[in-house]
Each structure stands twice: as C-alpha cells, then as structure tokens.
Amino acid sequence: MSKRQPTLDEVALRAGVSRGTVSRVMNNAAHVSKKARQAVERAVEELGYVPSAAARSLATQRRGAVVLAISSDDPALFANLFFAEVITGVNAVIEETDLELLLVLAASERGRSRLTRILQSRGADGVMLLALRENDPLTKIAEEGHVPVVHGGRPLEKAPQWYVDADNRGGARQAVEYLISTGRQHIGTITGSLDMHVGVSRHLGFREAVALAGLSDRRVAHGDFSEESGAAGMARLLDEHPDLDAVFVASDAMAAGALTVLRERGRAVPDDIAVVGFNDIVTAQHTQPALTTVRQPIEALGREMTRMLVRLINGEQPTPLILPTELVIRNSA
C-alpha cells in the first residue's frame, strides 16, 4: 500500500504558519520571511510532502501556464533566427519553473481570437507580447485579460508598465558614428518596419549620428526586416544615390540581402561600400564578407522578459529593463 500524501494543511500545522504562507513558499513568491521559508522547507522534508502541479494551481488559483504572443502569422517565423533565439531564452527560464509555455501567433483574426479565449477562460497566468506594430490589437486584448503583461520591445504608441528592450537607438547611432570615423561621407540606411518601435528607434539613431556630423540623412530606403526587403532597398539606394559609400542596415537579415545585391552589382565591400547590420544573429559571422553589426543580447531578451513575468506572477514589482548593445567589427566595414 502506498504511503498517504500529507496535505497542505498538515505542512502548515507542522511549520507553524498559515496555509497561504506554505503556498507562497511552494511558488517561490517574494515577501516571505527567511524564518517562515525555512520552517516550511523543514516541514516539507520531515513529512515527505511532494506538491503536485494540480495542488499548486488549486492553492494559488493559478493555471500554471504563460503565453508568448507574437504579432505574426508568417509560417517562416521559425526560420527567423531572431525569433528562434528569443524563444530559446524564454524556454530556458520556463524550464526552471513549473509553468507551461503557450505560443500564439496572433497577427490574424484567428490567432487573436485564440489569445482572447485563453485569457477570458483564465487559461494563463500571464502574457508576453513580441513584435507589436502600431496600434496593435494585441495590446488591448492582453490588457483586458487582467493578467500580468510583459512586452518584448516597446509598442510605438507609449511605453508600457513592464517591458524588456534593447538600446536600439543608441546602437544604431554607434554604428553610424563608426562608419563616419572611418571616413565615410555618403551614408545611407535601409530601415526596418516603421510601424514598429524598433524600426523607428534604429532610424532615429541613424539620423542623429549623421546630423551631428553635418551629413545628409536623405539616403533612405525602407524595408521590413526581411532579407528580400534588404536586397530591394540596396538596389534602390544604388540607383538613386550612385555616390553611396556606406550603408547602415537595420537588421542582419536585410544586410545579407544588401550584400547579395552589392556582389551582383560588382561593388566591393568594404572598399566601395561599407555595410553595418544590427542584431548579430549567427549568420552574421558567415556572410561574405563577415558582417560588422550591432550585437543585441537576443536570447537574454527572451530570458529577462520571462523572468520579469514570473516575478509579476509571484507578486513582485519589477522595473522595465533596457539591455545594452555592442558594436562588433568584422570585415564588411
């Protein structure tokens, strides 16, 4: 016959604390005194108490799941190394908890309806939002879910209460300042999506750097962070600005497309045109030539937004976080 499982009340009685205190200790919540935590841990060991996921959910009124909602419904999303690294970081923290991760691609009406159903049914304890566009309906859906919400990157309209972002503006400015320091005078840019905070911020960083140097900010082509848009943007810049001697590209994927066009046009990199990207995804080291780029800690962004959400679920009040960027100099500039 199997040994009877002690109850939560028995653990509380043995520890000399309330049932709620036991629940908070079981879920690693903050605001539990060291003395109470040690008493509960001692009682758990003495009684051989093993909390089940169902018992924890019942005791804390939690579902034991969080949502990562991405404002995209592109099947090629998982081939995008940026999102792959973010999800790797998210999962690394989730594995340290008893939470389950629900991934929702929510750019379509169907995806948004799924997220709404999950939140209205209280099927998740919190939400992480990623890749939001201007006036994205996901913001309202998440707010109406009455659960903690953490943004990966900031919405374009206003900064939310809780977010993790990279220093996109500062990183872009540093990249262009580096190009200027090497003697480049006719610098262009291929922007990311300008209905996203990240795209606007990197464009502003470019504009600030050239303005401070007394250079023109009119050599601009607009992209959407995809390799194809980088190729199209590079072709447009070459056609419209034959004096171009450098280009800051707002993502490594777009920079890869730009390098392809430069090879096709017979323009040597970096002798004729220097190229700097942004992100430092794995492929940046393997382009021809290897890409000078701004490194943002992509996997860390996923880890930190998940840690922030877990802290919120546990009743803590974290502050927003801006992660630093770093210029990585290789052979393209």
C-alpha positions as CSV (number, residue, x, y, z in Angstrom):
1,M,0.0,0.0,0.0
2,S,1.3,3.4,-0.9
3,K,2.1,5.9,1.8
4,R,-0.6,8.6,2.3
5,Q,0.4,12.0,0.9
6,P,0.5,14.8,3.6
7,T,-1.9,17.7,3.0
8,L,-1.0,21.3,2.6
9,D,-2.8,22.0,6.0
10,E,-0.6,19.4,7.7
11,V,2.5,21.1,6.3
12,A,1.2,24.5,7.6
13,L,0.5,23.0,11.0
14,R,3.9,21.4,11.3
15,A,5.6,24.6,10.2
16,G,3.5,26.8,12.4
17,V,2.5,29.1,9.6
18,S,-0.7,29.8,7.5
19,R,-1.7,27.7,4.5
20,G,-1.2,30.8,2.4
21,T,2.4,31.1,3.5
22,V,3.0,27.5,2.5
23,S,1.6,28.2,-0.9
24,R,3.8,31.2,-1.4
25,V,6.9,29.3,-0.4
26,M,5.9,26.5,-2.8
27,N,5.7,29.0,-5.7
28,N,8.9,30.9,-4.8
29,A,7.0,34.1,-4.1
30,A,8.6,37.1,-2.7
31,H,7.7,38.8,0.7
32,V,8.1,35.5,2.7
33,S,10.4,35.9,5.7
34,K,13.5,33.7,5.9
35,K,12.3,32.2,9.1
36,A,8.9,31.2,7.6
37,R,10.5,29.8,4.5
38,Q,12.9,27.7,6.5
39,A,10.1,26.4,8.7
40,V,8.1,25.3,5.6
41,E,11.1,23.7,4.0
42,R,11.8,21.8,7.2
43,A,8.2,20.6,7.5
44,V,8.1,19.5,3.8
45,E,11.2,17.4,4.4
46,E,10.0,15.9,7.6
47,L,6.6,15.0,6.2
48,G,7.8,14.0,2.8
49,Y,5.4,16.3,1.1
50,V,5.6,16.4,-2.7
51,P,3.3,19.1,-4.2
52,S,1.6,18.2,-7.4
53,A,1.0,20.8,-10.2
54,A,-2.7,20.4,-9.7
55,A,-2.4,21.1,-5.9
56,R,-0.3,24.2,-6.5
57,S,-2.8,25.5,-9.0
58,L,-5.7,24.9,-6.7
59,A,-3.9,26.5,-3.7
60,T,-2.8,29.6,-5.6
61,Q,-5.7,30.0,-8.1
62,R,-3.1,29.7,-11.0
63,R,-3.3,27.8,-14.2
64,G,0.4,27.1,-14.4
65,A,0.8,28.5,-17.9
66,V,2.0,31.6,-19.6
67,V,1.5,32.9,-23.2
68,L,4.1,34.2,-25.6
69,A,2.0,36.0,-28.2
70,I,3.9,37.1,-31.4
71,S,2.3,39.6,-33.7
72,S,2.9,37.5,-36.8
73,D,1.2,34.7,-38.6
74,D,4.1,34.0,-41.1
75,P,5.0,30.3,-41.3
76,A,8.6,31.3,-42.0
77,L,8.7,32.9,-38.5
78,F,10.6,29.9,-37.0
79,A,13.3,30.2,-39.7
80,N,13.9,33.8,-38.5
81,L,17.0,33.4,-36.2
82,F,15.9,36.5,-34.1
83,F,12.7,34.8,-33.0
84,A,14.4,31.5,-32.6
85,E,16.9,33.0,-30.1
86,V,14.2,34.8,-28.2
87,I,12.2,31.6,-27.8
88,T,15.3,29.8,-26.7
89,G,15.8,32.4,-24.0
90,V,12.1,32.2,-22.9
91,N,12.2,28.4,-22.8
92,A,15.4,28.4,-20.7
93,V,13.6,30.3,-17.9
94,I,10.3,28.3,-18.2
95,E,12.3,25.1,-17.6
96,E,13.3,26.5,-14.2
97,T,9.7,26.8,-13.2
98,D,6.6,24.6,-13.1
99,L,5.0,26.8,-15.8
100,E,3.9,25.6,-19.3
101,L,4.6,27.8,-22.3
102,L,1.8,28.5,-24.8
103,L,2.9,30.0,-28.1
104,V,0.3,32.0,-30.1
105,L,0.9,33.6,-33.5
106,A,-1.6,36.3,-33.3
107,A,-1.4,38.7,-36.3
108,S,-4.5,37.1,-37.8
109,E,-8.1,37.3,-36.6
110,R,-8.0,33.6,-35.8
111,G,-4.8,34.0,-33.7
112,R,-6.2,37.0,-31.9
113,S,-9.4,35.1,-31.1
114,R,-7.4,32.2,-29.7
115,L,-5.5,34.6,-27.4
116,T,-8.7,36.1,-26.3
117,R,-10.3,32.7,-25.5
118,I,-7.2,31.7,-23.4
119,L,-7.3,34.9,-21.4
120,Q,-11.1,35.0,-20.9
121,S,-11.1,31.4,-19.7
122,R,-8.3,32.3,-17.3
123,G,-6.2,29.7,-19.1
124,A,-2.9,31.6,-18.4
125,D,-1.3,33.4,-15.5
126,G,0.5,36.0,-17.7
127,V,1.3,37.1,-21.2
128,M,4.5,38.1,-23.1
129,L,3.9,40.2,-26.2
130,L,6.5,40.3,-29.0
131,A,6.9,42.2,-32.4
132,L,3.9,44.5,-31.9
133,R,3.1,47.0,-34.6
134,E,1.5,50.4,-34.4
135,N,-2.0,50.3,-32.7
136,D,-1.6,46.5,-32.5
137,P,-4.9,45.0,-31.2
138,L,-2.9,42.5,-29.1
139,T,-2.2,45.3,-26.6
140,K,-5.9,45.8,-25.8
141,I,-6.6,42.0,-25.8
142,A,-3.8,41.5,-23.2
143,E,-4.8,44.4,-21.0
144,E,-8.4,43.1,-20.9
145,G,-7.2,39.7,-19.8
146,H,-6.5,41.0,-16.3
147,V,-3.2,39.1,-16.0
148,P,0.4,40.5,-15.9
149,V,1.7,41.6,-19.3
150,V,5.3,42.0,-20.3
151,H,6.4,43.4,-23.6
152,G,9.5,42.3,-25.5
153,G,10.4,45.6,-27.1
154,R,8.1,48.6,-26.7
155,P,5.0,49.5,-28.6
156,L,5.2,52.5,-30.8
157,E,2.5,54.5,-29.1
158,K,3.7,54.6,-25.5
159,A,5.9,52.7,-23.1
160,P,4.0,50.1,-21.2
161,Q,4.5,49.5,-17.4
162,W,6.6,46.4,-17.9
163,Y,8.9,45.7,-20.8
164,V,12.4,44.5,-21.8
165,D,14.0,46.2,-24.7
166,A,17.5,46.7,-26.3
167,D,19.1,50.1,-26.8
168,N,18.2,50.2,-30.4
169,R,18.6,53.9,-30.9
170,G,22.0,54.1,-29.1
171,G,23.2,51.0,-31.0
172,A,22.3,52.4,-34.4
173,R,23.9,55.8,-33.5
174,Q,27.1,53.9,-32.5
175,A,27.1,52.0,-35.8
176,V,26.8,55.1,-37.9
177,E,29.4,57.0,-35.8
178,Y,31.8,54.2,-36.5
179,L,31.2,54.5,-40.3
180,I,31.8,58.2,-40.1
181,S,35.1,57.6,-38.1
182,T,36.4,55.5,-41.0
183,G,36.0,58.4,-43.4
184,R,32.6,57.6,-44.9
185,Q,30.7,60.7,-46.0
186,H,27.8,59.5,-48.2
187,I,26.0,57.1,-45.8
188,G,22.6,55.6,-46.5
189,T,20.3,53.4,-44.5
190,I,17.8,50.6,-45.0
191,T,15.2,50.9,-42.3
192,G,13.2,48.3,-40.6
193,S,9.4,48.4,-40.4
194,L,8.5,52.0,-39.3
195,D,5.2,50.9,-37.8
196,M,7.3,49.2,-35.0
197,H,9.2,50.9,-32.2
198,V,12.4,49.0,-33.1
199,G,12.3,50.3,-36.7
200,V,11.7,53.9,-35.7
201,S,14.4,53.8,-33.0
202,R,17.1,52.5,-35.3
203,H,16.2,55.0,-37.9
204,L,16.4,57.8,-35.3
205,G,19.8,56.6,-34.3
206,F,21.0,56.9,-37.9
207,R,19.6,60.3,-38.3
208,E,21.1,61.6,-35.1
209,A,24.6,60.4,-36.0
210,V,24.7,61.9,-39.5
211,A,23.1,65.1,-38.3
212,L,25.7,65.6,-35.6
213,A,28.4,65.0,-38.2
214,G,26.8,67.6,-40.6
215,L,26.0,64.9,-43.2
216,S,22.8,64.2,-45.2
217,D,20.1,61.9,-43.8
218,R,18.2,61.6,-47.1
219,R,19.8,58.4,-48.4
220,V,17.0,56.2,-47.2
221,A,15.3,53.0,-48.4
222,H,12.6,51.3,-46.4
223,G,12.5,47.6,-45.6
224,D,10.6,45.3,-43.3
225,F,13.5,43.4,-41.6
226,S,13.4,40.6,-44.2
227,E,16.3,39.6,-46.5
228,E,14.2,40.3,-49.6
229,S,13.4,43.9,-48.5
230,G,17.1,44.4,-47.7
231,A,18.0,43.4,-51.3
232,A,15.3,45.7,-52.7
233,G,16.4,48.6,-50.5
234,M,20.0,48.2,-51.5
235,A,19.2,48.2,-55.2
236,R,17.1,51.4,-54.7
237,L,19.9,53.1,-52.9
238,L,22.4,52.3,-55.6
239,D,20.1,53.5,-58.3
240,E,19.2,56.8,-56.5
241,H,22.5,57.6,-54.8
242,P,25.4,56.5,-57.0
243,D,27.8,58.3,-54.6
244,L,26.9,56.0,-51.8
245,D,30.0,54.8,-49.8
246,A,28.4,53.2,-46.7
247,V,25.0,51.8,-45.5
248,F,23.6,51.1,-42.1
249,V,21.1,48.3,-42.4
250,A,18.5,47.9,-39.5
251,S,18.8,44.1,-39.3
252,D,21.3,41.4,-40.2
253,A,18.8,39.6,-42.4
254,M,18.3,42.7,-44.5
255,A,22.1,43.3,-44.6
256,A,22.5,39.8,-46.0
257,G,20.2,40.7,-48.8
258,A,22.1,44.0,-49.3
259,L,25.4,42.1,-49.6
260,T,24.0,39.9,-52.3
261,V,22.9,42.9,-54.4
262,L,26.3,44.6,-54.0
263,R,28.1,41.5,-55.3
264,E,25.7,41.3,-58.2
265,R,26.4,45.0,-59.0
266,G,30.2,44.5,-58.8
267,R,30.6,46.8,-55.8
268,A,33.4,45.7,-53.4
269,V,32.6,45.5,-49.7
270,P,34.0,47.4,-47.8
271,D,36.3,49.1,-50.3
272,D,33.5,50.7,-52.4
273,I,30.6,50.5,-49.9
274,A,30.9,49.6,-46.2
275,V,28.0,47.7,-44.6
276,V,26.9,47.5,-41.0
277,G,23.9,45.5,-39.8
278,F,22.0,45.0,-36.5
279,N,21.3,42.0,-34.2
280,D,24.4,39.8,-34.6
281,I,22.5,36.7,-35.4
282,V,24.6,33.6,-36.1
283,T,24.7,34.1,-39.8
284,A,26.4,37.5,-39.5
285,Q,29.7,35.7,-39.0
286,H,29.3,33.7,-42.2
287,T,28.2,36.3,-44.8
288,Q,30.7,37.3,-47.5
289,P,32.4,39.3,-46.1
290,A,31.7,38.7,-42.4
291,L,29.2,41.3,-41.2
292,T,30.1,44.2,-39.0
293,T,27.0,44.6,-36.8
294,V,25.4,45.8,-33.6
295,R,25.0,43.0,-31.2
296,Q,21.9,43.0,-29.1
297,P,21.5,40.2,-26.5
298,I,18.6,38.4,-28.2
299,E,18.5,35.3,-26.1
300,A,18.9,37.5,-23.0
301,L,15.8,39.5,-24.1
302,G,13.8,36.3,-24.0
303,R,15.2,35.3,-20.7
304,E,14.7,38.6,-19.0
305,M,11.1,39.2,-20.2
306,T,10.2,35.7,-18.9
307,R,11.9,36.4,-15.5
308,M,10.0,39.7,-15.3
309,L,6.7,37.9,-15.9
310,V,7.4,35.2,-13.3
311,R,8.2,37.9,-10.8
312,L,5.0,39.7,-11.5
313,I,3.0,36.4,-11.2
314,N,4.7,35.9,-7.8
315,G,3.5,39.3,-6.6
316,E,6.7,41.3,-7.1
317,Q,7.0,44.7,-8.8
318,P,10.0,44.7,-11.3
319,T,11.1,47.7,-13.2
320,P,11.5,48.0,-17.0
321,L,14.8,46.9,-18.4
322,I,16.9,48.2,-21.3
323,L,19.6,45.8,-22.4
324,P,22.9,47.2,-23.8
325,T,24.1,46.8,-27.3
326,E,27.7,46.4,-28.6
327,L,29.3,47.1,-32.0
328,V,31.0,44.0,-33.4
329,I,33.6,44.9,-36.0
330,R,34.2,42.3,-38.8
331,N,35.2,42.6,-42.4
332,S,32.2,44.4,-44.0
333,A,33.1,47.9,-42.6
